Each structure stands twice: as structure tokens, then as C-alpha cells.
Amino acid sequence: MTHAIDLEPFLAGDATAQRAVAAEIDAACRDTGFLHVVGHGVDDRLLDEMLDVSEAFFDLPFGRKTRFTDPVVANNRGYAAEGTEALGYSLADAEVPAPDLFEAFNVGREDTAGDYFDRYRSFYAPNTWPDEPVELVDVWRRYMSALRQVNDTLLEVFALALGLDPMHLIDRTRRAVLTMRVINYQRRAGAAEPVAGQQRMGPHTDYGVLTVLLADPVPGLEIQRDGEWHSVVPEKGAFLVNLGDMLATWTNDRWVSTLHRVVPPPSNELGGVRRRSVAQFLEADPDCLIECLPNCIELGESAKYQPITAGEYLLAKLLGPRELRRSEIAT
């Protein structure tokens, strides 16, 4: 259900090869909007470090993790304990039997000096960094830095695939809300069985432009196509990239933002069936208007979505799952 995309030919700079990669991207984005990306240039050792140091944090006693909980939900920062969120509330027809079975830690970009960032400061809350393990902050920062180049490469390929100027999408995300969510799915000893319909992470689409996911090759992630759920197992050393609602709106659903979820392991499966996951969410600049691109409207068509700024859309979608209520925009 996912398409394998090798970015190495694009990064090599040959125009013919770049067009071929862009064509593969276009086909994948029209089909499922989920891509297994290799040839991305990020060292495998950094990927392993990222997962391992994150595991060490989540293995800390509960009280030492909750020290880093941000009491302001809208800040989208710090530690979130298992059972405090339900992603299903971001959907209009949500049936949410119980909160989701994951714990997470959110950090955002730190290069936020200047008038623009001051004007939209509510989107760029300061990070609450864990003080243990001692190497965590360095590893997380190096990983976030490496992914900035991956983002720009993907945005350039996307622009080529859509027939846009190569910098079109990059220019609209230079000051983007950029959030890294480190997630731990783990069934701990003595935990109760999930209630009927409860998920590790409830069905949702991502809200922004694109998501770059690093995760263990462990089953659980499922995407919905034609009303059916299909398993997607991440590949070691690859990123699983999926499109968000903003890119779907820009393309008038030529490219899809696909519903996905993470399901619990079978109750008879032994052990915690741990799944370590790092999702980096790239939104657009908060004041960027998200509306259909002119070259994505076919003759006789009209735009499917009303224009909205990226900041308005993000806040409307974000708060519902965090406050365990239906989002203001629930599509």
C-alpha cells in the first residue's frame, strides 16, 4: 500500500533523473499519500541513536517524566502521558470509546528569533527539554537538524511533480510550525486490556504539509483505502512520509491526506510489543493561506475547500484531541 521512493537520484542533480523521481512521487501522492523514502542522506547511526535515547527516556519512572508536562495544552510541548489524548476527536464522525494508548514528548523548532516569530509567538512555544538521559537533547537536536534538509528535498520534489517553481513550497514553509513528536507504544505489565474499539492511536489524518516518520519495523500502523484498513510496516533505515491536510487542500485532493491509525497488538501476543516512533510534522507558515493551487483545478471543477490560514487550521484541529473533545474543524 505504500510506494518506495529513492531520493538519491534526485539529490545527484541529473534533470532526467529528477523528473523520474517527481513522476514516482506524483503517482504515490495520488494513490495513498504514503511513501517509503530511502536515499535520504541521514546516517543510519543517527536514526538508531534517536530511537535508543528516546526509549531510555520513556523507561524512566512515571514521576520523573511528568516533570516535563507543559500545563498549557496549546503550547504543544513536553510530555503527554498515556491516556491523555484521543486523535479520533479530529474527525467529524468520531466514535472515541477511550483515550489512546500512547505516551509522547513534543519539541519544536528553536530558530525563532525576529519580528515574524514574535508576531506569531503562540505557535512557537519554548521547548521543555528533559534533563535525562544526559545525551538526549544533543541527539534530538542533531536529528531535527538532519530532517530539515530532508524536508526541503521533499518539498522541492513535490513542487516539480506539481509543475511549480522549485522553491514554491519551501518559500511557504520557511517559518513553518515544525513539531517533532517522539512516541512510545508499550503494553506494560499489569495493564488492562483495551476496551472495545480503543486504539494505540485513533484514526486521523495529519493536519499539515507533510510528516516524516521514523519507526520500528513493528506492525500496528494501518492506512485506510476504499473503506478497508491495510497494514503498513515501516522499513528499517527508511522514512515513512505521508501527506497532510494542507497539501491535500493545495492540490484540491489530487494528492491525498490518508486516514490512518495505530492498532493494539493482539491480546494473546506475549510481551509489551513495543513500537518506538518519531514523527516530525511540517506545517506551513502560520499566516500562509491554504487554498487550491490554480494548476490543480481541472476544467469545470471548483475548489473543494474554503481558504484558511495554516495557523487557524492547525489550532482548530490540534486542541480537540488534547482536550478530549471534537475539534472545531472535524473533517
Buried (B, 14 or more C-beta within 10 A) or exposed (E): BBBEBBBEBBBEEEEEBBEEBBEBBBEBBBBBBBBBBBBBEBEEEBBEBBBEBBBBBBEBEEEEBEEBBBEEBBBBBBBBBBBBBBBBBBBEEBEBEBBBBBBBBBBBBEEBEEEBBEEBEEBBBEBBBBEBBEEBBEBBBBBBEBBBEBBBBBBBBBBBBBEBEBEBBBEBBEBBBBBBBBBBBBBEEEEEEBEEEBBBBBBBBBBBBBBBBBBBEBBBBBBBBEEEBBEBBBBEBBBBBBBBBBBBBBBBBBBBBBBBBBBBBEEEEEEEBBBBBBBBBBBBBBBBEBBBBEEBBEEEEEBEBEEBBBBBBBBBBBBBBBBEEBBEBBB
